[in-house]
């Protein structure tokens, strides 16, 4: 059965690659390979002590292992979905074992193997025994990542009917933690090398991703019982997850045939949005932002990463320098994540196409919905963070940049969605092209605050307080102008290309 499933996976992947954006796939593969090689270099680098090298590798492996599980939980298995086998007369245990082995043979696992190979290089610098221990730990870590990823894809991935429940929140929190740790990676690595973060080092060693490096360190000091204990812990955890996998698979396959529960009917209350076409679109978009797992995950990531990235320096080094800019970071990330609104609609976009003159209301309603979701939180966090930080000089900066960023994001979100619509994959998950578009949108959204930022820099350089505060109305006017102008461009572009967009979405759904 493993041979049959491997051939089936190979055939499906071949067809998926033929329809995918080749440039986006190549760019993603190059970035991931560069990250894997960078992790491998950490195993070759010199460290003040063996303990410092252990802590650094434990941090890198935590990012890789956590990223593998979080990505699987968000996207699921886009090739061999369990629902494909729900009606076949197959033994669940035999199928579960075959899917585990097939998942381990996924070519994408090569990147993780390259990253984990840093442990062999680290052990080789310490002797033959630590090198052999590192090789055993690499095999066990790779097995754990494969088994845990397969189980997470079935338990929380698309098709598990997780909707916007705890699974979505868990995925968003995990991705947020990984994003924050990845952003602060140079700072964390420097602290671990100096040994100035003992609690962080202890926490990383306690995670399963840190057991392999800890085993190599124990082997370096000839503490073979401790090294064997760490390796046995990895093997036991992998076995425990594999033992739970048949139950997870049965639960997923049994749930595939059940009809979805009818949604709760809400009693009519006072209308909060205007009874206009744009108001109707805004109301629909508000519900989609809170119900669609992909959109909700992106929104939670923006809220969490924006606040955490600016608050962590206060907790680690005592500085409040970034605290006033938490709301700005949230608006920046949320604006970039909204760059594919029409791609997430799928073939339901035909409702807009079949409604004459709907382009303007559709664009303006989507802009209003995004602002209603993001702007109140961003403004509140910005005001609270600036007040708590005690940095009175940050007020003109945040009051000028935030409105420009909010308006620019509200204008760019529908425009980029119309210019480059990226359909979701067969499982309803983001594609590599979608991820690449988000990274490009991060740069575009940042540029929308260029005018007030230039005025602020000029005011600081010339030491003119009136010029610094003049950036505030300039930022407000910039935000209003960008929201109106870019939204207008999106309306005209949607009028001209809505049939082409529908064709792209329909072709992806076949």
Secondary structure, DSSP 8 states (H G I E B T S, - for coil): -HHHHHHHHHHHHHHHHHHS-HHHHHHHHHHHHHHHHHHHHHHHS--SSHHHHHHHHHHHHHHHHHHHHHHHHHH--SSS-GGGGTTS---HHHHHHHHHHHHHT-TTHHHHHHHHTHHHHHHHTT-HHHHHHHHHHHHHHHHHHHHHHHHHHHHHSTTS--TTSHHHHHHHHHHHHHHHHHHTHHHHHHHHHHT--HHHHHHHHHSGGGHHHHHHHHHHTT-HHHHHHHHHHHHHHHHHHHHHHHHHHHHHHHHHTS--------------S-SSHHHHHHHHHHHHHHH-HHHHHHHHHHHHHHHHHHHHHHHHT---TTGGGHHHHHHHHHHHHTTTHHHHHGGGGHHHHTSTT-HHHHHHHHHHHHHHHHHHHHHHHHHHHHHHHT-GGGHHHHHHHHHHHHHHHHHHHHHHHHHS-----TTS---HHHHHHHHHHHHHHHHTTHHHHHHHHHHHHHT-HHHHHHHHHHHHHHHHHHHHHHHHHHHHHHHHHHHHHHHHHHHHH-
